[in-house]
Amino acid sequence: MMMADIMTGETSHLETSANKYFYADAKIVTAELKACLPWLNDMNKEELKELLNGVKERLLDITVKNSLNGELRVKNY
Amino acid sequence: MPTVLFDCDTAIPERKRHCYIKEMGEDTTQYLPSSDISTIPGTLSERGCAYCGAKLVIGGVLKDTIQMIHGPVGCAYDTWHTKRYPSDNGNFQLKYVWSTNLKEKDVVFGGERRLKASILEAFAEMPNIKRMIIYTTCATALIGDDPKKIAAEVQKELKDIDIFVVECPGFAGVSQSKGHHEFNISWMRDKVGTWEPKITSPYTINFIGDYNIQEDSYVCEKYFHKMGIQIIAHFTGNTTYDSLRGMHRAKLNLVNCARSAGYIANELKKSYGIPRMDIDSWGFEYCKIMLRKLGAFFSLEDKAEEVIAEEVEKWKPKYDWYKTRLPGKKVAIWTGGPRLWHWTRALEDELGMKVVAMSSKFGHQEDFEKAIARGTTGTIYIDDGNELEFFEVIEKVNPDLILTGPRVGDLVKKLHIPYVNGHAYHNGPYMGFEGAVNMARDMYNAINSPLMKLAKEDLRGG
């Protein structure tokens, strides 16, 4: 969980392009979240992981699992 | 609120699923307008065709390429000089237009001979130009011409030239979006990987989905170059044919217009493992995010911050002037698709404006998911809006300004409502920090110009 690593100051392994991309995205979202929700700074890594897993599930619910976007069900798309 | 049927649409109730007003607590898993489906016969659609999507939006921007339009001359004429994408070589792509000028005789007997003669004539007239794109149109697709066969024949004969064929007849698909798709996928299949670019930096990108509208590309390019980043290819602002053949060598695809060019970024990811980074390049805060993301990817964070500091210092005072004068102004965004979600937060969060209505001509449901997620409650969201719906929305929300293209722009001017060209801009560039200032200035000038008030008056008096 790259965002939790960044929030708790741990270093991430960035050997692959894909990891570098995830890191760049996570870094920006983390900065925004910390600015908007300062109480995140008081959470430990386990609490953060649990919270972020919940956010991830919610995002997947909205954008994939329960999405009404018909294109997601088109096999060739 | 469930999707809504406007009063003007009572005769075409199918329009209900295309119109939505967001209410508090709702998300896109409950309601999402239908989009990228056929226009309902009888509505006054503002959409373009697949050929328009391939030529006017993407291919026609290339600055060193003959654009051979295989069809009646109207197809060529109507996509010439209607969008402002300059280049740094004297605007070759804006000065000329090429057409096979198909006639009834060719429809009966076939247009391939005319196509071959036109290709040879164009290369002979412009001996310094060695690259060409051939576009099919409704007529030439219907009669079954085979432009790929002709292109191969000419390539054999002339040897030092290269031709790309895009099969984009206007009737294919439901809007210009199909033409974007065709161009992306065909270019990837036929041309990417056939040319090797000279690599001058360890940090290389393709800047995808930016068409140098009124010099947008130059603004972003300046930032990237200051960070030491090499742009392998612009897809397709101020770009060359061959640079697009070398897209496989970039380390990152930076995607601005995800609707018209997200496909090629996806294909490059699948075939070459190049990550796709989606960004917004309009608005001060979005620009900061774009540069910071780019900096984080290449470990160039310091360089990104230097560029941001320099640009903010230069442009913030001007931006702040407009920030105190635009809050509360009601604006409608009636453009192609992605600008709905690119612009709404920038206008609301940065300038304090209220986006009261959004309409997309060719956006897909993915675009509406983004627009509705970023948009606010009470806002009207419409897919493939028609003229009568625009009239009704204007009555409902009474906007101070409409960001739209010249077609709908002329319509709203007749109602004495100011509009700013949301496609090709009034006085751009609109991208980047300076672009945000330009856009704010054009909106402010449009809203405060006395022209629309004067236009309402009957000068004859009495």
Interface residues (C-beta under 8 A of the other chain):
Chain A: S17 A18 K20 Y21 Y23 A24 D25 K27 I28 A31 D61 I62 T63 N66 S67 L68 N69 G70 E71
Chain B: D27 T28 T29 Y31 L32 D36 K251 L252 G273 I274 P275 R276 M277 I289 R292 K293 L294 A296 F297 F298 H364 Q365 E366 E369 A373
